[in-house]
Amino acid sequence: MLAGLILAALCAAAVGGPLGATLAFNSPGAGSQDRPRRSSNAPTPTPTPVRRVNQTPAQTTTPARTQIVNRPPSPTPTPTPPRPLPGQTIPILIEPPPPPVLIPKPTPTPAEDDIDEGSIVRVNTELVTLNVRVIDRNNRPIDNVRQNEFRVFENGVPQPIESFTREEVPISYGLAVDTSQSLRFQLQSVIDAGKTIVNSNKRGDETFLVRFISSDKIETLQDFTSSNDLLIDGLDNLYVEGGQTAIIDAVYLASEHVAQYKKGDDSDRRRRALIVITDGEDRASFYTQDKLFARLREEDVQIYVIGFVGELEKEKGLIRKSEQQKAMNLINKLATETGGRAFYPQSLAELPQIASEIVRDLRTQYVVTYNPTNKARDGSYRAIKVAVEDGSSRDKRIALTRNGRIAPKGEPAPNRTPPPRTSTRPTSGVNRNP
């Protein structure tokens, strides 16, 4: 009997222990000290994700005193750029500068001659015109060459010459002067040389004047005009200014301006040239040399350069050329690619003679026109070479002209005949000197 009592007591303890503890935990009067401590090793239950669709505040289980308000969706945050690690540099992206533009000078547009409105002059756009200068070995001009002594080649293929003349035609040229600090000591002599060139203008010639420093300071002081007084006034207003010289940009814009300028009364039979006065050191141009010379091949503009390179550094490194050599390479290429000339005065006293030689070269040239045998309008580059037979005394004669041209693209525009009208002008359309 005693054994039965002991067994009953053990069963009651096994059943009553958990139940008593549960009752004590849930009892309103029980304090927190009566709660059983949970072991830190007990696994934490993982909440089951719930998909909420159009949920109202009442459907959300939240702690007491928490209010849910339906707010509009917040905007997508802007990503924060990563912070650089120690010793790391994050590059700053800067938009490239815009292409340079030629700053115009508001000047009255010259009155056009009496061409009827709507009339179009018939021009054979297939013909190629070359301004050819012929010299001897001593760089002296030769002015007695006949048409049958010329030979024209395009990509090595002989071309038929359509016309040939020694007749003077009007000249449209630009005078571009570097007015950076590098030329401050030569500026007055440069102005005097410019006046010598301008004073040689003849009837029908037109000139425009531009000063340049950096890419944003390529400024027209006087647009195309036949008035020597206006041009000389513009030369007298030249002044030096600080800035990073942009020769390539200045030549690009000035030559483009010369190439696009046309006068309506001479059927575009004008000789076009650009005279550049600079030290040749390009510091900060927008355009590259490749883009410049690709553009020059599309234009029939001869470039003459007066280069003051004496003050540039002559020392060169192991893998780099000297500043003077780089400047001379650019100047020489400008002249040879366009059939012009380069001059390197050793003293300011040489400038009047150089100005006279430029004027002589522009006046003593042959105009040779040929009809290209390759009619493909594919925009390709065509190399040009002109040869001249030696004279009777077997003296060497050298023909100088541009090195090539860019073929046009697309179909040619149809030509329309202008309406008949009475005119007292010569049929050749050339301004002849009295």
C-alpha positions in Angstrom: 0.0 0.0 0.0 2.8 2.3 0.7 4.2 1.7 -2.7 0.9 2.6 -4.3 0.8 5.9 -2.5 4.3 6.8 -3.6 3.5 6.0 -7.3 0.3 8.2 -7.1 2.3 11.1 -5.8 4.9 10.9 -8.6 2.2 10.9 -11.3 0.5 13.9 -9.7 3.7 15.8 -9.7 4.4 15.0 -13.4 1.0 16.2 -14.4 0.6 19.2 -12.1 4.1 20.7 -12.6 3.7 22.0 -16.2 0.1 22.9 -15.7 0.8 24.9 -12.6 3.6 26.7 -14.3 1.3 27.5 -17.2 -1.4 28.8 -14.9 1.0 30.9 -13.0 2.4 32.5 -16.3 -1.1 33.4 -17.5 -2.4 34.6 -14.2 -3.3 38.3 -14.1 -1.8 38.8 -10.8 1.5 37.2 -11.6 4.5 39.4 -11.8 7.3 39.4 -14.4 9.5 37.7 -11.9 7.3 34.7 -12.1 7.8 34.2 -15.8 10.0 31.4 -16.8 13.3 32.5 -18.5 13.8 31.4 -22.1 17.0 29.8 -23.0 19.2 31.9 -25.4 19.8 28.7 -27.3 16.2 28.2 -28.2 15.6 28.7 -32.0 13.8 31.8 -33.1 10.8 31.1 -35.3 11.1 32.5 -38.8 8.0 34.6 -39.8 6.1 33.4 -42.8 6.0 36.0 -45.6 2.5 37.4 -46.2 1.4 38.8 -49.6 -0.5 42.0 -49.0 -3.0 43.2 -51.6 -4.9 46.5 -51.0 -4.2 46.1 -47.4 -6.0 48.4 -44.9 -4.7 49.5 -41.6 -7.0 47.1 -39.8 -5.5 44.2 -41.6 -1.9 45.0 -40.5 -0.7 43.5 -37.2 1.3 46.2 -35.5 2.5 47.0 -32.0 0.2 49.0 -29.8 0.0 52.8 -30.4 1.3 52.5 -34.0 -0.8 54.1 -36.7 -0.4 53.1 -40.4 -1.1 55.9 -42.9 -1.5 55.2 -46.6 1.2 57.5 -48.1 2.0 57.9 -51.8 5.1 55.9 -53.0 8.3 57.7 -52.3 10.5 58.7 -55.2 13.3 56.4 -56.3 16.4 57.6 -54.5 19.3 58.9 -56.6 22.2 56.5 -56.3 25.1 58.0 -54.3 28.4 57.9 -56.2 30.9 55.6 -54.6 33.3 57.1 -52.2 36.9 56.7 -53.4 39.1 54.3 -51.5 42.3 55.6 -49.9 44.7 56.5 -52.8 42.0 56.1 -55.4 40.9 58.9 -57.7 37.4 58.9 -59.4 37.5 60.9 -62.7 35.2 63.8 -63.1 33.4 63.7 -66.4 33.3 67.2 -68.1 31.4 67.9 -71.3 33.7 68.8 -74.3 33.8 72.4 -75.3 31.6 73.4 -78.3 33.3 73.8 -81.7 34.8 77.3 -82.3 33.0 79.8 -84.4 34.3 82.8 -86.4 33.0 85.9 -84.6 31.5 88.1 -87.2 31.7 91.8 -87.5 28.4 93.5 -88.4 29.2 95.2 -91.7 27.0 96.2 -94.6 26.7 93.5 -97.2 28.1 94.7 -100.6 25.4 95.5 -103.1 25.0 92.6 -105.6 25.2 93.4 -109.2 22.1 93.4 -111.4 21.5 89.7 -111.6 17.8 89.0 -112.1 16.0 87.4 -109.2 15.6 83.7 -109.7 18.2 83.5 -112.4 20.9 80.8 -112.1 24.2 80.8 -113.8 25.1 77.6 -115.7 28.3 76.2 -114.3 29.8 72.8 -115.1 30.5 71.5 -111.7 32.5 68.5 -113.0 35.4 70.7 -114.1 38.3 71.1 -111.7 40.2 74.4 -111.6 43.8 74.6 -110.6 45.8 77.7 -109.8 49.3 76.8 -110.8 52.5 78.6 -110.0 55.6 77.8 -112.1 59.1 78.6 -110.8 62.7 77.7 -111.5 65.2 76.2 -109.2 65.9 79.6 -107.6 62.2 80.1 -106.9 61.8 82.8 -109.5 58.4 82.8 -111.3 58.2 81.8 -115.0 55.4 83.4 -116.9 56.0 82.1 -120.5 54.6 78.6 -120.3 52.2 77.5 -123.0 49.2 75.2 -122.6 50.7 72.3 -124.5 53.6 72.2 -122.1 51.3 71.4 -119.1 50.4 67.9 -118.0 47.8 67.2 -115.4 47.4 63.8 -113.6 44.8 62.6 -111.2 45.7 59.5 -109.3 48.4 59.0 -111.9 46.0 59.1 -114.8 46.5 61.9 -117.5 43.6 64.3 -117.6 42.3 66.4 -120.6 42.9 70.1 -120.1 39.7 72.0 -121.0 41.0 75.6 -120.5 44.2 77.5 -119.8 44.8 81.1 -119.2 47.3 83.6 -117.8 44.5 86.2 -117.6 44.3 87.9 -114.2 41.1 87.2 -112.3 39.9 88.8 -109.1 41.3 87.5 -105.8 39.4 86.9 -102.7 41.8 86.4 -99.8 41.8 86.5 -96.0 44.5 88.0 -93.8 44.6 86.1 -90.4 46.9 87.6 -87.8 48.0 85.9 -84.6 47.6 88.5 -81.8 48.7 86.4 -78.9 51.4 87.6 -76.5 54.0 85.6 -78.5 53.9 88.2 -81.3 53.8 91.4 -79.1 57.2 92.6 -80.3 56.5 92.0 -84.0 53.0 93.4 -84.1 53.8 96.8 -85.6 55.9 95.3 -88.3 53.1 92.7 -89.0 50.7 95.6 -89.4 53.0 97.4 -91.8 53.4 94.1 -93.9 49.6 93.7 -93.9 49.2 97.2 -95.3 51.7 96.4 -98.1 49.6 93.5 -99.1 46.3 95.3 -98.9 47.6 98.3 -100.9 48.5 95.9 -103.8 44.8 95.1 -104.3 43.4 95.7 -107.8 40.0 96.2 -109.1 37.7 93.4 -108.2 39.9 92.1 -105.3 38.3 91.7 -101.9 39.9 91.0 -98.6 38.7 90.2 -95.1 40.7 90.6 -91.9 40.6 88.3 -88.8 42.6 88.2 -85.6 42.9 85.1 -83.5 44.1 84.0 -80.1 42.3 81.1 -78.5 39.4 79.0 -79.9 36.8 81.4 -78.5 38.6 84.5 -79.8 38.7 84.1 -83.5 37.3 87.5 -84.5 36.5 89.2 -87.8 37.7 92.8 -87.7 36.6 93.5 -91.3 34.5 91.2 -93.5 35.1 91.0 -97.3 35.5 94.4 -98.8 37.2 96.1 -101.7 37.8 99.3 -99.6 41.5 99.6 -98.6 40.6 102.3 -96.1 38.4 99.9 -94.1 41.1 97.2 -94.2 43.8 99.6 -93.1 41.6 100.8 -90.2 41.1 97.2 -89.2 44.9 96.6 -89.2 45.4 99.7 -87.1 43.0 98.3 -84.5 45.0 95.1 -84.0 46.2 94.5 -80.4 47.8 91.7 -78.5 45.9 89.7 -75.9 46.6 86.7 -73.6 45.3 83.2 -74.3 46.2 79.8 -75.6 46.9 80.1 -79.3 44.6 78.0 -81.6 46.2 78.2 -85.0 44.5 75.1 -86.4 41.0 76.4 -85.5 41.8 79.9 -86.9 43.0 78.4 -90.3 40.0 76.0 -90.3 37.4 78.8 -89.9 39.2 81.5 -92.0 39.8 79.2 -95.0 36.2 78.0 -94.8 35.0 81.6 -94.9 37.3 82.3 -97.9 36.1 79.2 -99.8 32.4 79.9 -99.3 32.6 83.5 -100.4 31.5 84.1 -104.0 30.7 87.1 -106.0 27.9 86.8 -108.4 29.2 88.7 -111.5 32.3 86.6 -112.3 30.9 83.0 -112.5 33.0 82.1 -109.4 36.2 82.5 -111.4 38.0 83.9 -108.4 41.4 83.0 -107.0 41.1 82.3 -103.3 43.9 82.5 -100.8 44.6 82.9 -97.0 47.6 84.7 -95.6 48.4 83.7 -92.0 50.9 85.5 -89.8 51.8 83.5 -86.7 54.6 81.8 -84.7 53.1 78.4 -85.6 52.8 77.1 -82.1 49.3 75.6 -81.6 48.5 75.2 -77.9 44.7 74.5 -77.6 42.8 73.9 -80.8 39.4 72.2 -80.9 40.1 70.6 -84.4 42.9 68.2 -85.0 45.4 68.4 -87.9 43.7 65.5 -89.6 40.3 67.3 -89.6 41.9 70.5 -90.8 43.7 69.0 -93.8 40.7 66.8 -94.7 38.7 70.1 -94.8 41.4 71.9 -96.8 41.2 69.2 -99.5 37.6 70.1 -100.1 38.5 73.8 -100.6 40.4 75.5 -103.4 42.2 77.9 -101.1 46.0 78.6 -101.3 47.6 79.3 -97.9 50.6 81.5 -97.4 52.2 81.6 -94.0 54.6 84.0 -92.5 56.1 82.1 -89.5 57.9 83.9 -86.7 59.4 80.7 -85.1 62.7 82.1 -83.9 61.6 82.5 -80.3 60.3 78.9 -80.0 62.3 76.3 -78.1 64.8 74.5 -80.3 65.8 71.8 -77.9 64.2 68.4 -78.5 63.8 65.3 -76.3 64.6 61.7 -77.0 61.0 60.9 -78.2 59.6 64.4 -79.0 60.3 67.1 -81.5 61.2 70.6 -80.4 58.5 73.3 -80.3 60.1 75.0 -83.2 60.2 71.9 -85.3 56.6 71.1 -84.6 55.6 74.6 -85.6 57.6 74.5 -88.9 56.1 71.1 -89.8 52.6 72.5 -89.4 53.4 75.7 -91.4 55.2 73.7 -94.2 52.3 71.3 -94.5 49.7 74.1 -94.7 51.7 75.6 -97.7 52.5 72.4 -99.6 49.0 70.8 -99.2 47.3 73.9 -100.7 49.9 75.1 -103.3 51.0 78.1 -101.2 54.3 79.1 -99.7 55.9 79.4 -96.3 58.2 82.2 -95.2 60.4 82.4 -92.1 61.7 85.9 -91.7 65.0 86.3 -89.9 64.4 89.9 -89.2 61.5 92.4 -89.4 63.2 94.1 -92.2 62.4 91.2 -94.5 58.6 91.6 -94.1 58.1 94.2 -96.9 59.9 91.9 -99.4 57.9 88.9 -98.2 54.7 90.8 -98.7 55.7 91.7 -102.2 56.5 88.1 -103.1 53.1 87.0 -101.8 51.5 89.6 -104.0 53.6 88.5 -107.0 52.7 84.9 -106.5 49.0 85.6 -106.4 49.3 87.7 -109.6 51.6 85.5 -111.7 49.7 82.2 -111.8 48.2 80.0 -114.5 44.6 78.9 -114.3 44.3 75.3 -115.6 40.9 73.6 -115.9 40.5 69.9 -116.6 37.6 67.5 -117.0 38.2 64.5 -114.7 38.1 61.1 -116.4 36.8 59.5 -113.2 33.2 60.6 -112.9 32.4 58.6 -109.7 30.8 60.8 -107.1 32.0 58.8 -104.2 33.6 61.4 -102.0 37.0 59.8 -102.4 40.4 61.7 -102.3 42.1 62.2 -105.7 45.8 63.0 -105.8 46.7 65.8 -108.3 50.0 66.4 -109.9 50.9 69.0 -112.6 54.1 68.7 -114.6 55.6 71.2 -117.0 58.1 70.5 -119.8 61.5 72.0 -119.4 62.3 75.2 -121.3 64.3 75.5 -124.5 67.5 76.1 -122.5 66.7 72.9 -120.6 66.2 74.8 -117.4 64.2 73.0 -114.8 60.6 74.3 -114.4 58.6 73.3 -111.4 54.8 73.5 -111.2 53.2 74.1 -107.8 49.5 73.6 -107.1 47.3 71.9 -104.5 48.0 68.2 -103.8 44.6 66.8 -104.4 40.8 67.2 -104.1 37.8 65.4 -102.6 35.3 64.1 -105.2 31.7 65.3 -104.7 29.0 63.0 -103.4 25.5 62.3 -104.7 23.8 63.3 -107.9 24.6 66.7 -109.4 22.0 69.4 -109.1 20.2 70.1 -112.4 21.3 73.3 -114.2 18.8 75.8 -115.3 19.4 78.5 -117.9 18.9 82.0 -116.7 16.1 84.1 -118.4 17.3 86.1 -121.4 18.2 89.7 -120.5 20.2 92.6 -122.0 23.6 93.2 -120.5 26.5 95.5 -121.4 28.9 93.3 -119.5 31.6 91.3 -121.2 30.5 87.7 -121.9 33.5 86.3 -120.1 32.3 87.7 -116.8 35.9 88.6 -115.8 36.7 92.0 -114.2 39.4 93.3 -116.5 41.7 96.0 -115.2 41.7 99.2 -117.2 
